[in-house]
């Protein structure tokens, strides 16, 4: 009962997660810099740490 899908969202999410993990692994400064840029771009506030 398996059907071919034109777009597999789960596979796409896994692919993106893998790319991001390779990009940011061991480079926390780059991660924080990119998050700061995203917050600025979309006018978001950072959540306070507990």
PyMOL commands that set and color helices and strands:
alter all, ss='L'
color gray80, all
select helices_A, chain A and resi 9-24+28-41
alter helices_A, ss='H'
color red, helices_A
deselect
rebuild
show_as cartoon
